[in-house]
Amino acid sequence: MDPSDLADVLASVRTFIRNEVVPLEEKIDAEDAVPPEIVAACKAMGLYGFAIPEEHGGLGLSMTEEVQLAFELGWTTPALRSLFGTNNGIAGQVLITGGTEEQRRDWLPRLASGEVTASFGLTEADAGSDPSTLSTSARRDGTDWVINGSKRYITNSPLADVIMVFARTDPDAPGNRGISTFLVPAGTPGLGIGPRDHKMGQFGAWTADVHLDDVRVPADALVGGEDGLHRGFVTAARCLAHGRVHIAALCVGMAARLVQESVEFASTREQGGKAIASFQLIQGLIADSVTDHYAGRATVLEVARAYDAGTDRIQGPSAAKYFASEMVGRVADRAVQIHGGAGYMRGVPVERFYRDARLFRIYEGTSQIQQVIIARQALGKAARG
């Protein structure tokens, strides 16, 4: 994208978030829903397709451009980004990286416009960060595929129009081999969505279990066609690497908001007749958070550049996601501490962000999974004994 066009997009999103979304944060948290007018505005702004190629109706942002947008999105409740995150991220990337040209033409324009919402159906009760134990199965029946199994914590599944379902198509293949991906539209007989999960935080971002009971889909539902058979793990890995850089940037944006909340509170809250900002121990907490934010932002921008160059799409994304998700947790904790008792009260932004931030260390691969990926990339064969 032309730099001036990107600047316009970022400015528009910044204004929208700070003027329209931030005043609604408490309402979104209390009602566990994003108001329809905000959803409509996101569609009109092209946010449902920021990472989808221009030829398919999206904005076609590079990773370096996308993380700058995510910095802005991180300023407010994660529920906003969750509305369109799967379309651009882990679900949409399934088609961008692994779909046939026909599948891309059919689905991507509708994802980009927001006409269709997609979900990424990988996680199971016994197969989370490591999909090698995935048990959902798909077997051929004539020219169709029949899918059976269950998925857990699937983002946007209660409102999804299509779910990218990962299933084992070769039961004899070891580990992460023999897994394929299928496009399963909502309303397909045998596809069931459980009740919405009641989470610790990130209210307004909906997740639920997905159940597949003899779900029958045609041959063209296999992502990538016959060339995509048994390549589901490769597709998932690529999608998750993209998502990790994005989530890292989102954490940086949230850290920026937490720093501002901390600075504003410390500058106005008085103890003993003077602002607590004059206390050196408070200054130390804020200095640590400012430094964390700087480090996270620099890391994400460098990793995004390497991702765009194609020089690192494994270790860098994991390192960025690991550092930034842990970093924002520290910044959120300090923000609550700076606020004192007020920081523990509902209705105070830092209390809500403290709950929201905790999930970043879990999804798109836990911090422990990122450690394994980073170490194995650094150590090579030695890491495997």
Secondary structure as GFF3:
##gff-version 3
##sequence-region A 1 385
A	DSSP	alpha_helix	3	16	.	.	.	ID=ss1
A	DSSP	pi_helix	17	21	.	.	.	ID=ss2
A	DSSP	three_ten_helix	22	24	.	.	.	ID=ss3
A	DSSP	alpha_helix	25	31	.	.	.	ID=ss4
A	DSSP	alpha_helix	36	44	.	.	.	ID=ss5
A	DSSP	three_ten_helix	47	49	.	.	.	ID=ss6
A	DSSP	three_ten_helix	54	56	.	.	.	ID=ss7
A	DSSP	alpha_helix	63	73	.	.	.	ID=ss8
A	DSSP	alpha_helix	78	88	.	.	.	ID=ss9
A	DSSP	alpha_helix	92	98	.	.	.	ID=ss10
A	DSSP	alpha_helix	101	113	.	.	.	ID=ss11
A	DSSP	beta_strand	118	121	.	.	.	ID=ss12
A	DSSP	three_ten_helix	131	133	.	.	.	ID=ss13
A	DSSP	beta_strand	137	141	.	.	.	ID=ss14
A	DSSP	beta_strand	144	155	.	.	.	ID=ss15
A	DSSP	three_ten_helix	157	159	.	.	.	ID=ss16
A	DSSP	beta_strand	162	168	.	.	.	ID=ss17
A	DSSP	beta_strand	179	185	.	.	.	ID=ss18
A	DSSP	beta_strand	191	196	.	.	.	ID=ss19
A	DSSP	beta_strand	207	217	.	.	.	ID=ss20
A	DSSP	three_ten_helix	219	221	.	.	.	ID=ss21
A	DSSP	three_ten_helix	225	228	.	.	.	ID=ss22
A	DSSP	alpha_helix	232	268	.	.	.	ID=ss23
A	DSSP	beta_strand	270	271	.	.	.	ID=ss24
A	DSSP	beta_strand	274	275	.	.	.	ID=ss25
A	DSSP	three_ten_helix	276	278	.	.	.	ID=ss26
A	DSSP	alpha_helix	280	309	.	.	.	ID=ss27
A	DSSP	alpha_helix	315	339	.	.	.	ID=ss28
A	DSSP	three_ten_helix	340	344	.	.	.	ID=ss29
A	DSSP	alpha_helix	349	357	.	.	.	ID=ss30
A	DSSP	three_ten_helix	358	361	.	.	.	ID=ss31
A	DSSP	alpha_helix	367	379	.	.	.	ID=ss32
A	DSSP	three_ten_helix	380	384	.	.	.	ID=ss33
###
